[in-house]
Amino acid sequence: MAWKQTSHPTVQKQRDTWVVRADGIDTVSGARKPRQLGSYPSRRSARAAASSAAAAGDAGAERDTVGTVVDRWVTGVERAVAGERLGAVEADIEALAAS
Protein backbone atom coordinates (compact mmCIF):
# COMPACT_ATOMS: atom_id res chain seq x y z
CA MET A 1 0.00 0.00 0.00
CA ALA A 2 1.39 3.35 -1.00
CA TRP A 3 0.67 6.24 1.34
CA LYS A 4 1.00 9.99 0.83
CA GLN A 5 1.05 12.47 3.70
CA THR A 6 -1.49 15.29 3.40
CA SER A 7 -0.96 17.21 6.65
CA HIS A 8 1.62 18.11 9.25
CA PRO A 9 2.01 15.70 12.18
CA THR A 10 -0.25 16.38 15.16
CA VAL A 11 0.17 15.50 18.83
CA GLN A 12 -2.79 13.94 20.68
CA LYS A 13 -3.34 12.43 24.11
CA GLN A 14 -4.36 8.76 24.01
CA ARG A 15 -5.00 7.26 27.44
CA ASP A 16 -1.71 7.69 29.33
CA THR A 17 0.58 8.33 26.34
CA TRP A 18 1.04 11.03 23.72
CA VAL A 19 0.85 9.99 20.07
CA VAL A 20 2.05 11.69 16.90
CA ARG A 21 -0.23 11.23 13.89
CA ALA A 22 -0.31 12.48 10.32
CA ASP A 23 -3.25 12.42 7.94
CA GLY A 24 -2.71 10.92 4.53
CA ILE A 25 -4.29 9.06 1.66
CA ASP A 26 -3.85 5.64 0.15
CA THR A 27 -2.53 6.48 -3.30
CA VAL A 28 -4.00 3.33 -4.80
CA SER A 29 -7.61 3.63 -3.62
CA GLY A 30 -7.72 7.33 -2.72
CA ALA A 31 -9.13 6.49 0.72
CA ARG A 32 -8.24 8.66 3.72
CA LYS A 33 -5.70 6.82 5.88
CA PRO A 34 -4.27 8.51 8.98
CA ARG A 35 -0.95 7.08 10.16
CA GLN A 36 0.45 6.96 13.68
CA LEU A 37 4.11 7.95 13.62
CA GLY A 38 4.91 7.11 17.23
CA SER A 39 3.86 7.16 20.87
CA TYR A 40 5.71 8.97 23.66
CA PRO A 41 5.49 9.18 27.46
CA SER A 42 5.44 12.99 27.61
CA ARG A 43 3.90 15.76 25.58
CA ARG A 44 7.25 17.47 25.25
CA SER A 45 8.92 14.44 23.64
CA ALA A 46 5.91 13.92 21.34
CA ARG A 47 6.02 17.55 20.18
CA ALA A 48 9.77 17.27 19.56
CA ALA A 49 9.22 14.12 17.51
CA ALA A 50 6.40 15.78 15.53
CA SER A 51 8.52 18.81 14.70
CA SER A 52 11.50 16.68 13.68
CA ALA A 53 9.23 14.49 11.49
CA ALA A 54 7.78 17.60 9.85
CA ALA A 55 11.23 19.08 9.28
CA ALA A 56 12.70 15.85 7.92
CA GLY A 57 9.61 14.99 5.89
CA ASP A 58 10.10 11.33 6.78
CA ALA A 59 6.50 10.58 7.68
CA GLY A 60 6.23 8.06 4.88
CA ALA A 61 5.30 10.47 2.13
CA GLU A 62 6.30 9.02 -1.21
CA ARG A 63 6.49 11.35 -4.16
CA ASP A 64 6.96 10.16 -7.69
CA THR A 65 7.37 12.15 -10.85
CA VAL A 66 4.74 11.94 -13.54
CA GLY A 67 7.26 10.14 -15.72
CA THR A 68 7.82 7.30 -13.24
CA VAL A 69 4.07 6.87 -12.71
CA VAL A 70 3.49 6.71 -16.47
CA ASP A 71 6.35 4.23 -16.89
CA ARG A 72 4.87 1.93 -14.22
CA TRP A 73 1.43 2.20 -15.83
CA VAL A 74 2.77 1.40 -19.31
CA THR A 75 4.69 -1.58 -17.94
CA GLY A 76 1.53 -2.88 -16.26
CA VAL A 77 -0.51 -2.47 -19.43
CA GLU A 78 2.16 -4.20 -21.51
CA ARG A 79 2.20 -7.16 -19.08
CA ALA A 80 -1.59 -7.40 -19.11
CA VAL A 81 -1.75 -7.31 -22.91
CA ALA A 82 1.07 -9.85 -23.19
CA GLY A 83 -0.80 -12.15 -20.79
CA GLU A 84 -4.01 -11.86 -22.82
CA ARG A 85 -2.12 -12.58 -26.04
CA LEU A 86 -0.40 -15.57 -24.49
CA GLY A 87 -3.77 -16.93 -23.37
CA ALA A 88 -5.19 -16.49 -26.87
CA VAL A 89 -2.20 -18.19 -28.47
CA GLU A 90 -2.46 -21.13 -26.04
CA ALA A 91 -6.18 -21.46 -26.85
CA ASP A 92 -5.40 -21.48 -30.58
CA ILE A 93 -2.74 -24.16 -30.09
CA GLU A 94 -5.14 -26.33 -28.10
CA ALA A 95 -7.83 -25.89 -30.77
CA LEU A 96 -5.39 -26.93 -33.51
CA ALA A 97 -4.20 -29.91 -31.49
CA ALA A 98 -7.79 -31.05 -30.92
CA SER A 99 -8.65 -30.96 -34.63
C-alpha positions in Angstrom: 0.0 0.0 0.0 1.4 3.4 -1.0 0.7 6.2 1.3 1.0 10.0 0.8 1.0 12.5 3.7 -1.5 15.3 3.4 -1.0 17.2 6.6 1.6 18.1 9.2 2.0 15.7 12.2 -0.3 16.4 15.2 0.2 15.5 18.8 -2.8 13.9 20.7 -3.3 12.4 24.1 -4.4 8.8 24.0 -5.0 7.3 27.4 -1.7 7.7 29.3 0.6 8.3 26.3 1.0 11.0 23.7 0.8 10.0 20.1 2.1 11.7 16.9 -0.2 11.2 13.9 -0.3 12.5 10.3 -3.2 12.4 7.9 -2.7 10.9 4.5 -4.3 9.1 1.7 -3.9 5.6 0.2 -2.5 6.5 -3.3 -4.0 3.3 -4.8 -7.6 3.6 -3.6 -7.7 7.3 -2.7 -9.1 6.5 0.7 -8.2 8.7 3.7 -5.7 6.8 5.9 -4.3 8.5 9.0 -1.0 7.1 10.2 0.5 7.0 13.7 4.1 8.0 13.6 4.9 7.1 17.2 3.9 7.2 20.9 5.7 9.0 23.7 5.5 9.2 27.5 5.4 13.0 27.6 3.9 15.8 25.6 7.3 17.5 25.3 8.9 14.4 23.6 5.9 13.9 21.3 6.0 17.5 20.2 9.8 17.3 19.6 9.2 14.1 17.5 6.4 15.8 15.5 8.5 18.8 14.7 11.5 16.7 13.7 9.2 14.5 11.5 7.8 17.6 9.9 11.2 19.1 9.3 12.7 15.9 7.9 9.6 15.0 5.9 10.1 11.3 6.8 6.5 10.6 7.7 6.2 8.1 4.9 5.3 10.5 2.1 6.3 9.0 -1.2 6.5 11.4 -4.2 7.0 10.2 -7.7 7.4 12.1 -10.8 4.7 11.9 -13.5 7.3 10.1 -15.7 7.8 7.3 -13.2 4.1 6.9 -12.7 3.5 6.7 -16.5 6.4 4.2 -16.9 4.9 1.9 -14.2 1.4 2.2 -15.8 2.8 1.4 -19.3 4.7 -1.6 -17.9 1.5 -2.9 -16.3 -0.5 -2.5 -19.4 2.2 -4.2 -21.5 2.2 -7.2 -19.1 -1.6 -7.4 -19.1 -1.7 -7.3 -22.9 1.1 -9.9 -23.2 -0.8 -12.2 -20.8 -4.0 -11.9 -22.8 -2.1 -12.6 -26.0 -0.4 -15.6 -24.5 -3.8 -16.9 -23.4 -5.2 -16.5 -26.9 -2.2 -18.2 -28.5 -2.5 -21.1 -26.0 -6.2 -21.5 -26.8 -5.4 -21.5 -30.6 -2.7 -24.2 -30.1 -5.1 -26.3 -28.1 -7.8 -25.9 -30.8 -5.4 -26.9 -33.5 -4.2 -29.9 -31.5 -7.8 -31.1 -30.9 -8.7 -31.0 -34.6 
